[in-house]
Amino acid sequence: MATTTGGRMPLIEHLRELRRRVFKSALAITIGAGIGWVYYNPIITKLAEPVCDLKKAQGSGADSCGALYINGVLGPLNLQIKVAILAGVIITAPIWLYQLWAFIAPALHRKEKRNSIFFIGAATPFFAIGAILGYSVLPMAIKVLFGFTPDALNNLVKFDDFLDFVLRMILLFGIAFELPVFLLTFNLIGFLSGKTILKPWRVWVFGICLFVASFSPTADPLSMLMLALPLIGFYFLAGGIALLNDRRRAKKSESIEMESGSIAPAAPIEAAAPIDQPNT
């Protein structure tokens, strides 16, 4: 990556760097989509579990599986392509998250780049925890939503619409759980202080609730609470750790100043005694 004097990059270099990062992310997602294409049947079998036992239905040769169905001539093909792409996005999350951070990292100093290793190491497990929680919430959310179906009516669900719902839930939880990772990483590199994070806590809580209500694929309060409460807890936890890190950083800087020693203030020079002139 070309840089100018002082480590600064011109606009054209920023655009080229962005293009490289997007290309690498797209290539990784494409490879992940290929894996999703190969393992398409095990994936949809697992994702359909909250509604029906698809594996059992396939083994018994049943014509239907619960309330799920596929519509249209291109429906099966579109479904497999959609599942493959979204599976690729989830599988390769560590790669495109790293590319996102690597696009920001060149603007950091060497010490800040060392601290950014925290982001790379923590982003993947937090994304995985969020995705697992999102999948765990699905059965309860689906049961609540299906409970609104009027009596004597069948609720038939299009399979690709159902998978959109499932994968959006998993992605939403996974990406949302990256919030504490970003906050702590910005604190480690000196971009945000703990006080800056925690001072507008009311705005943060409101923003988290608004984000969950706006982007959650379900309207039931249970699934929204299952996402909002951990995010609020992670926010305050990240802010508390940032405060501790700020105190540690301040103590370290004070100790360095004390070890370097202070320069004694200049003392006034006393006037020299007058020299007696010999008597002539």
N, C-alpha and C positions, 0 to 999 in steps of 0.2 A: 504494500500500500504506500503510494507516494505521498510524501508530506512536504510542506514548505518549511521555511525557517521557523523555529520555535515550536514545531510539532503541529502546526495548524494546517488544515486541509482546505483547498479551494472548493467551491460549490460543486464543480464538475467531478471532483474526486469523491465527495460525499455521495453523489448520485451513483457513481460507479461502484462504490463500496456497498451501497444499498442494493444495487442490482446483483452483486455477487452473493450477498447474504440471502436475498430472495430466491435466487437460482438454487443455492445449496439447500434451502428449506424446501423448495418445490421438488427438487430431486429426491430428497429424503422422504417426503410425503408420497411421492410416486412409487418409490420402492416399498414403503409401508402399505400403500394401496394394493400393490402386487401380492403382498403377503395376505392382506385382507381378502383379496379375490380368491386365493388358493384355499384359505380356511373359511370361506363364506358360510358353508352349512353349519360348522360348529359355532360360528359367531352368532348367527340368527337363532340357533337353537338355544344358546345361553341367554340372548337378549329377550326371547319370547317367553322365558320361564315365568315372569310375573303374571302372564295372561293364560298360557297353556303349555302343556308338556309336548313341545314339537317333536322331540326325539321319539317319544312313545308313540305319537300319532304317525310318524313316518315308519316306525318299525311295524306297526299293526296294519299299515296300508289304509288308514282312514282318509276319507275324502275331505275332512275339515279338521281344524284345530281351534276349538273354542270360538271366539268371536272374530278371529283374524281371517282376512281374505286378501287376495291380490286381484286387481282389476285391470283389464286392457291387454292388448297383444304385447305391447312393449313393457308392461308392468313388471314382469319377472326380471328382464334385463336392466331396467332402470333401478330396480330395487338392489340388484347385485352391485351395480356401479356405485350407487349411493353408499351402500354398506362398506364397500372396499375403500372409498375415498375417506369416509369418516373414521373408519378403523385405522387408516394410514395416518390421519391427523392425531389420533390418540396414541398410537404406537410410537410415533416419532416425536412426541412432545418434548423429550429432553433435547433433541437435536435443534428443532426450530426455536425453542426457548433459549438455547445457547447462542444461536445465530442472532437472535434479538439483542441479547446482552453484548455479544461481540461487536455489534454495530455501534453500541454506546461506548464500549471500553476504550477505543483509541483516544478518546478525549480525556482519559484519566491519567494521572501520574502513575509512576511505577509502583509506589506503595499502595495506591488505591486499586490498581489492577490486582495486587496480591490479595487485598481484601475481597475483591469481586469473586474469588474462588468460592466464597461462602454461597453466592448466588447459584453458581453452577452445581454445587453439591447439595443444596437444599431445594432447588426448584423442582427436581424430579420427584423426590419422595412426597413433597407437599401436593404436587399435582396428582400423584397416585392416590394419596389419602382422600383428596377431594373427589376423585373419580369413583373410588370404592364407596364412599359415603353416598354419592349421588345414585349409584346402582342399588345401594341398600335401602334407600328411601322409596324406590320405585314401587315395590309391592303395596306399601301403605298408601302412596299417592294414587295409584291406580284403583285400589279398593275404594278409597274415598270418592274419587271421580265417578266410578261406575255406580256408586250408591245413589247418584242423582238421576239414574235412568228410571222413568216412570214404570209402574207395574204393567204387566201384560205387553211390554214392548221389548224387542230384541235390540241390543246395541252391537251392531257389526262395525268392526274397526278395520280400516284399510291398513295392510301390513306396512307399507312404506310410510304412512302417516304415523303409525305407532313407533316405528324405528326412528323417525325424525324426533319424536317426543323423547324417546329413551336416550338417544345419542346427544341431543341438546342438553338434557338433564346432566349427563355424565360430563360433557364438556364445560357446562356452566359451573358445576361444582369444582372441577379440576382447575379451571382458570381463576375462579374466585379465591381458591386457597393459595394462590400466589401472592396475595396482598401482603401478608406479613414478611414474606421473603423480600419483596421489593422495598418495603419500609426499612427493614434492618440493613439491607445492602446499601441503601442510600445513606443510612446513618453511619455505617462503617467507612464509607468513602468521604464522609464529612459534608454531604450535601444537605442532610436534614438532621436537626438536633432532636433530642427526646422531647423538649418543651414544644418545639414546632409541631411535632406529631400529635402530642396529647392536648395542647391548648384548645384547638377547635374540636373537642371530642363530640360535642352535640351535633356539629355539622357532619362529622364522620359517621356517627350512628344513623343519622337521618339519611345520609347518602348511601350507606350500606343497605338500609331497608328499602330505599327507593330503587337501587340497583336490582335487588332481589325481586321486588314486585314487578319491575319493568321487563326483566329478561327471563324470569322463571317460566318454563313451559306449562306450569300448572297454576291454577288459581286457588288451590286449597291452602289454608293457612299452615297446615302441618309441614308440608315440604318447604314452604318459605321460611318457617321458623327453624327447621333443621339446617338450613343454609345460613340464615341471618345470625343466629345465636353463635355458632362457631366463629363466624367472621368477626363479629363484635368482640368476642373473647380473644381471638388472635390479634386484633387491632390493639387492644389494651396491653396484651402480653408483649407485643413488639415495641410499643411505646415505653413500657417499663424496662425492658432490656436495653433500649436505646438510652434511657436516662442513666442506667448503671454504666453503660459504655462511655457516656459523656463524662461522668464523674471519674472513671478510671483514666480517661484521656487527660482530664484536667489535672489530676494528681501526678500523672506521669510528666506533664509539661512543667509543673511546679518543681518536681524533684530535679529535673534537668537544669532548670534555672538556678536552683540552690547549689547543685554540684558545680556548675560553671563558676560560681562565686560572683560576688558583686564588687564592682570597682569602687574603691574608697573615694570619698569626695576630696576634691583638691583643697589642700590646706594653704592658708595665706603665707607668703614668704616674709619672714621677719626682717625688719630693716637692719642692715649691718651697722655695727657701732662705728662712729666716726673715728678716723685715724688722726692721732695728735700730730700736729705739724711741729717739727723741731724748731726751737727758738733760735732765731738769728741774732 
